[in-house]
Amino acid sequence: MLSCRKNIGIGFATIYRTIGLFEKIGLITKTGFENNKAKYRLSEKIKGTLGEDNLILALSNNKRDTESIYRSKNKSLINNSSYSAGHSIKNEYKSHDDTEKINKIQTQLNEWINDINKIKREKEIMLEDVIEDIGSIDKIIQCHDSRKNNLIQILLDIQKEYNWLPKHALLYIGSKLDIPLTNIYSIASFYKYFNLEPRGKYSILVCMGTACHIRGSMNLLQRIVNVLGVKPGDTTTDYKFTLDTVNCLGCCALGPVMMVGSKYYSNPSTGEIKKIFGEFN
């Protein structure tokens, strides 16, 4: 290559990496093959700077025979533009490299956040508590005569006790009543009332029905999201509140309305929302 001939310190690998980099950031494009050599041409990005067809790189499949052929219809144009073109290429490469690094970091952060949230969702009660829970679960099962056909009522009572259906409770019920775990999960996932993930001690419901929507339920929901720091369907990190939306709460005259526990609140302000949430221990 001409670069190798002018500077013996430049190796073929360096030249190939440079060409690959130019192609990656869109400074050159491959136009095809001729005489077993790959041909490259300046991309549309810098044709306006260097002029069309000012540079052709011909690469042989054999590295030893690789050549660089520079042709110019207007050599003076290239000479006059060499500095500006080089400066533009350097800035574009730096910008592309920085953007790529930022995207990689952002992707990694998103993966870590998802992993943390998954751990929170799958967090199980400590072993000491599980052993203590077995006694309570046994009492519930005995109250229903340990009968398989009372499974739904057993699940209802367990959810009432824990506010969700812990995995260890379902495993114990399956073992105690000789019911496959898959059957228990089929029932628990079929009925919307059952919760298979930890939920907050208190449920916050925001009505998104037509009447409430017209009166600003979206603004009310956004105020609640800002105060709690969670989106609809999520639970606060202290498992105190779970935020959900519903189509109707049956009190359209109060709209927009939210319900916390068993109490209704009509269009509270941000300050009022904080005060309301602070009243629940």
Secondary structure, DSSP 8 states (H G I E B T S, - for coil): -HHHHH-TT--HHHHHHHHHHHHHTTSEEEEEEETTEEEEEE-HHHHHHH-TT--EEEEESSGGG---B---S-HHHHHHHHHHHHHHHHHHHHHHHHHHHHHHHHHHHHHHHHHHHHHHHT----HHHHHHHHHHHHHHHHHTTT-GGGHHHHHHHHHHHHSS--HHHHHHHHHHHT--HHHHHHHHHHSTT--SS---SEEEEEE-SHHHHHTTHHHHHHHHHHHH---TT-B-TTSSEEEEEES--S-GGG-SEEEETTEEEES--HHHHHHHHHT--
